């Protein structure tokens, strides 16, 4: 069996397969399907200081080769996450490697959330800074599409915690590599990409948008070629590890991202149709390595032949 362990600097994973934030809840929702500690990491839904109720419904619509969502970063808030038994206490008992996705409506709030999590960081292995959600009216993508604001958010979080940081980048920009370099310069230990692409769908019978927010984030197989291209560009531009995501449905998709330069991957939308998708991706990567006599998964990272 090949060595599936990956080295993301300060963050070490037993295998390269994570869950994408917003698609795996807080872990307990899927714990009956497989042991959470079998994953490279569990990335939880976004956490801010206060509870967030998200957007009005309908918030999800199926589209060709993917889905639109405008959940709006619904979440319990940092205090309930830290102390509610089904959240962080459960994750500690599970033994999973845990990455907490954080967000705020202001730059200062990002720092406050990071500091609060740092104060009770047992069982928290890293923070993912969400500056790229397109479905909230304050914060979110507003920070991820402005170079100066993106850098300021990361700088604020960096001074608020000693935990490893990954910054989740928005694809809704012209040159994503510039944003990767900007957050690297402010202390982000890793970058993860891509978040969803802003899209829209209309019901031709009602003549109304299919989701109440009008626009939403497009995810699923439809965005994979865009995501692979952006991962390739970012991996060439920065020295820090890259986590690739966007339309990964199977092991072949994950391997494609790794060949493009991703050191690890995150499975998201596929989980909605098959909760076992992350485990199948892990098994498929191992099968690919054995078939090709590759001893270590790290040996395929960035090995696309141009």
C-alpha positions as CSV (number, residue, x, y, z in Angstrom):
1,X,0.0,0.0,0.0
2,X,1.3,3.4,-1.0
3,X,2.1,6.2,1.5
4,X,-0.9,8.6,1.4
5,X,0.4,11.0,4.0
6,X,0.8,14.6,3.0
7,X,2.8,17.5,4.5
8,X,1.1,20.9,4.4
9,X,3.7,22.6,6.4
10,X,2.4,23.0,9.9
11,X,-0.5,20.7,9.1
12,X,0.1,17.0,8.6
13,X,-2.6,14.7,7.1
14,X,-2.8,10.9,7.0
15,X,-4.2,11.2,3.5
16,X,-4.9,14.0,1.0
17,X,-8.7,13.9,1.1
18,X,-10.6,16.6,3.1
19,X,-14.2,17.6,3.1
20,X,-15.1,21.0,1.6
21,X,-16.6,23.5,4.1
22,X,-20.4,23.7,3.8
23,X,-20.9,20.2,2.4
24,X,-20.1,18.0,5.4
25,X,-21.9,19.9,8.2
26,X,-19.9,19.7,11.4
27,X,-19.0,16.0,11.0
28,X,-21.6,14.4,13.3
29,X,-24.2,14.4,10.5
30,X,-22.0,11.8,8.6
31,X,-20.4,9.9,11.4
32,X,-22.7,6.9,10.9
33,X,-21.3,6.4,7.4
34,X,-17.6,6.0,8.3
35,X,-15.1,7.0,11.0
36,X,-14.3,10.6,10.7
37,X,-10.7,10.0,11.6
38,X,-10.3,8.0,8.3
39,X,-10.4,11.4,6.4
40,X,-7.4,13.6,5.8
41,X,-9.4,16.3,7.6
42,X,-12.9,17.4,8.4
43,X,-13.5,21.0,7.3
44,X,-16.6,22.3,9.1
45,X,-19.2,24.8,8.0
46,X,-18.3,28.5,8.5
47,X,-18.2,29.9,12.0
48,X,-18.5,33.6,13.0
49,X,-18.8,35.3,16.3
50,X,-22.7,35.2,16.4
51,X,-25.2,32.7,15.2
52,X,-26.2,33.2,11.5
53,X,-29.5,32.1,10.1
54,X,-28.5,32.3,6.5
55,X,-30.5,33.3,3.5
56,X,-34.2,32.9,2.8
57,X,-35.4,29.8,1.0
58,X,-35.3,28.3,-1.5
59,X,-31.5,28.2,-1.2
60,X,-30.5,25.3,-3.4
61,X,-31.3,24.5,-7.1
62,X,-30.0,21.6,-9.2
63,X,-28.5,22.8,-12.6
64,X,-26.8,21.0,-15.4
65,X,-23.7,19.2,-14.1
66,X,-23.9,20.8,-10.7
67,X,-25.9,22.9,-8.2
68,X,-26.5,26.4,-7.2
69,X,-26.6,27.3,-3.5
70,X,-27.1,30.4,-1.5
71,X,-27.2,29.0,2.0
72,X,-25.7,32.2,3.3
73,X,-23.2,30.7,5.8
74,X,-25.8,29.6,8.3
75,X,-24.1,28.5,11.6
76,X,-24.3,28.3,15.4
77,X,-21.8,31.0,16.3
78,X,-18.4,30.4,17.9
79,X,-19.6,29.8,21.5
80,X,-22.1,27.1,20.6
81,X,-19.6,25.6,18.2
82,X,-17.0,25.3,21.0
83,X,-19.3,24.0,23.7
84,X,-22.3,22.4,22.0
85,X,-22.0,18.7,22.3
86,X,-22.6,18.0,18.7
87,X,-19.9,20.4,17.5
88,X,-16.3,20.7,18.8
89,X,-16.7,18.3,21.8
90,X,-18.0,15.6,19.4
91,X,-15.1,16.3,16.9
92,X,-12.6,16.0,19.7
93,X,-14.0,12.6,20.7
94,X,-14.0,11.4,17.0
95,X,-10.2,11.8,16.7
96,X,-10.6,13.6,13.4
97,X,-8.2,16.2,12.1
98,X,-10.3,19.3,12.2
99,X,-10.1,22.5,10.1
100,X,-12.5,25.3,11.2
101,X,-13.7,27.5,8.5
102,X,-14.1,31.1,9.8
103,X,-15.7,34.3,8.5
104,X,-16.9,37.7,9.6
105,X,-18.8,40.7,8.4
106,X,-15.8,42.9,9.3
107,X,-12.0,42.5,9.2
108,X,-12.0,42.8,13.0
109,X,-14.6,40.0,13.4
110,X,-12.3,37.6,11.5
111,X,-9.6,38.3,14.1
112,X,-12.1,38.0,17.0
113,X,-13.2,34.5,15.8
114,X,-9.7,33.4,15.3
115,X,-8.6,34.6,18.8
116,X,-11.6,32.9,20.4
117,X,-10.9,29.6,18.7
118,X,-7.2,29.9,19.6
119,X,-8.2,30.2,23.2
120,X,-9.8,26.7,23.2
121,X,-7.8,25.2,20.3
122,X,-7.6,21.6,21.6
123,X,-8.6,19.4,18.8
124,X,-8.5,22.2,16.2
125,X,-5.7,21.6,13.7
126,X,-6.1,24.6,11.4
127,X,-8.3,27.5,10.4
128,X,-9.6,28.1,6.9
129,X,-10.2,31.8,6.3
130,X,-13.3,32.2,4.1
131,X,-12.9,35.3,2.1
132,X,-14.7,33.9,-0.9
133,X,-18.4,33.1,-0.2
134,X,-20.5,34.8,-2.9
135,X,-23.8,34.4,-0.9
136,X,-23.5,36.9,2.0
137,X,-24.2,40.6,1.6
138,X,-21.6,41.6,4.1
139,X,-18.1,40.1,4.2
140,X,-17.5,37.0,2.2
141,X,-16.6,37.5,-1.4
142,X,-16.2,41.3,-0.8
143,X,-13.0,40.5,0.9
144,X,-11.9,37.9,-1.5
145,X,-12.1,40.0,-4.7
146,X,-10.2,43.0,-3.4
147,X,-6.4,42.4,-3.1
148,X,-5.9,44.9,-0.3
149,X,-8.9,43.7,1.8
150,X,-7.9,40.0,1.3
151,X,-4.4,40.8,2.6
152,X,-5.8,42.8,5.6
153,X,-8.1,39.9,6.6
154,X,-5.2,37.4,6.6
155,X,-3.0,39.8,8.5
156,X,-5.7,40.3,11.2
157,X,-6.2,36.6,11.6
158,X,-2.5,35.8,11.6
159,X,-1.9,38.1,14.5
160,X,-4.8,36.5,16.4
161,X,-3.8,32.9,16.4
162,X,-0.8,30.5,16.2
163,X,-2.9,27.8,14.4
164,X,-2.0,27.0,10.8
165,X,-4.0,29.1,8.3
166,X,-5.4,28.3,4.9
167,X,-7.1,31.0,3.0
168,X,-10.0,30.0,0.7
169,X,-9.8,31.9,-2.5
170,X,-12.5,33.2,-4.8
171,X,-12.6,32.2,-8.4
172,X,-14.6,35.4,-9.2
173,X,-11.5,37.4,-9.9
174,X,-9.3,38.0,-13.0
175,X,-5.9,36.8,-11.7
176,X,-6.3,34.4,-8.8
177,X,-2.5,33.9,-8.5
178,X,-2.2,37.6,-7.4
179,X,-4.6,36.9,-4.5
180,X,-2.7,33.7,-3.6
181,X,0.6,35.7,-3.5
182,X,-1.1,38.5,-1.4
183,X,-2.3,36.2,1.3
184,X,1.0,34.2,1.3
185,X,2.7,37.5,2.0
186,X,0.6,38.1,5.1
187,X,1.2,34.8,6.7
188,X,-1.3,32.3,5.2
189,X,0.3,28.8,5.5
190,X,-1.8,27.4,2.7
191,X,-4.4,28.3,0.2
192,X,-7.5,26.4,-0.8
193,X,-9.4,26.9,-4.1
194,X,-11.7,27.2,-5.6
195,X,-14.9,28.4,-3.9
196,X,-18.1,28.5,-5.9
197,X,-18.6,30.5,-9.1
198,X,-21.4,33.0,-9.0
199,X,-24.3,31.8,-11.1
200,X,-28.1,32.2,-11.7
201,X,-31.0,30.0,-12.8
202,X,-34.5,31.0,-13.7
203,X,-37.7,29.0,-13.6
204,X,-39.3,29.6,-17.0
205,X,-42.8,28.8,-15.8
206,X,-42.8,31.2,-12.8
207,X,-40.3,33.5,-14.5
208,X,-38.6,33.9,-11.1
209,X,-35.1,33.0,-10.0
210,X,-34.8,29.4,-8.7
211,X,-33.2,30.6,-5.4
212,X,-34.5,33.4,-3.2
213,X,-31.1,35.2,-3.2
214,X,-31.4,35.5,-7.0
215,X,-27.7,34.5,-7.6
216,X,-25.8,31.7,-5.9
217,X,-22.6,29.7,-5.9
218,X,-22.2,27.1,-8.7
219,X,-20.5,23.9,-7.6
220,X,-20.1,20.4,-8.9
221,X,-18.6,18.9,-12.1
222,X,-19.4,22.0,-14.2
223,X,-16.7,24.0,-12.5
224,X,-13.9,21.4,-12.4
225,X,-12.0,22.6,-15.5
226,X,-11.9,26.1,-14.2
227,X,-10.8,24.9,-10.8
228,X,-8.0,22.7,-12.2
229,X,-6.7,25.7,-14.3
230,X,-6.7,28.0,-11.3
231,X,-5.0,25.4,-9.1
232,X,-2.3,25.0,-11.7
233,X,-1.8,28.8,-11.9
234,X,-1.6,29.3,-8.1
235,X,0.7,26.3,-7.5
236,X,3.2,27.9,-9.9
237,X,2.9,31.3,-8.2
238,X,3.3,30.5,-4.5
239,X,5.6,28.4,-2.3
240,X,2.9,27.4,0.2
241,X,0.8,24.2,-0.2
242,X,-2.4,24.3,-2.3
243,X,-5.6,22.5,-1.5
244,X,-7.6,21.9,-4.7
245,X,-11.4,21.6,-4.9
246,X,-14.2,22.2,-7.3
247,X,-16.2,19.4,-8.9
248,X,-14.3,16.4,-7.5
249,X,-16.6,13.4,-7.9
250,X,-14.1,10.5,-7.9
251,X,-10.5,9.6,-7.5
252,X,-9.6,10.5,-11.1
253,X,-10.8,14.1,-10.5
254,X,-8.7,14.3,-7.3
255,X,-5.6,13.0,-9.0
256,X,-6.1,15.6,-11.8
257,X,-6.0,18.3,-9.2
258,X,-2.8,16.9,-7.6
259,X,-1.1,16.6,-11.0
260,X,-1.9,20.3,-11.5
261,X,-0.1,21.1,-8.2
262,X,-2.5,20.5,-5.3
263,X,-0.9,18.8,-2.3
264,X,-4.4,17.8,-1.0
265,X,-8.0,18.0,-2.2
266,X,-11.4,18.6,-0.8
267,X,-14.6,16.7,-1.8
268,X,-17.8,18.8,-1.6
269,X,-20.9,18.6,-3.8
270,X,-20.3,14.9,-4.5
271,X,-21.1,14.2,-0.8
272,X,-24.7,15.3,-1.4
273,X,-25.3,12.5,-3.9
274,X,-23.0,9.9,-2.2
275,X,-22.0,10.3,1.5
276,X,-19.3,7.8,0.9
277,X,-17.6,9.8,-1.9
278,X,-14.6,11.0,0.2
279,X,-13.8,7.4,1.2
280,X,-14.1,6.2,-2.4
281,X,-11.7,8.9,-3.5
282,X,-9.2,7.8,-0.9
283,X,-9.4,4.2,-2.0
284,X,-9.2,5.2,-5.7
285,X,-6.1,7.3,-5.1
286,X,-4.4,4.4,-3.4
287,X,-5.4,2.0,-6.2
288,X,-4.0,4.5,-8.8
289,X,-0.7,4.7,-7.0
290,X,-0.4,0.9,-6.6
291,X,-1.3,0.4,-10.3
292,X,1.4,2.9,-11.4
293,X,4.0,1.6,-8.9
294,X,4.2,5.0,-7.1
295,X,5.2,4.7,-3.5
296,X,4.0,8.0,-2.2
297,X,1.1,10.3,-3.1
298,X,3.4,13.3,-2.7
299,X,5.3,12.1,-5.8
300,X,2.4,13.0,-8.1
301,X,2.0,16.6,-6.9
302,X,2.6,19.0,-9.8
303,X,3.7,16.3,-12.1
304,X,1.5,17.3,-15.1
305,X,3.7,17.1,-18.2
306,X,3.5,20.3,-20.2
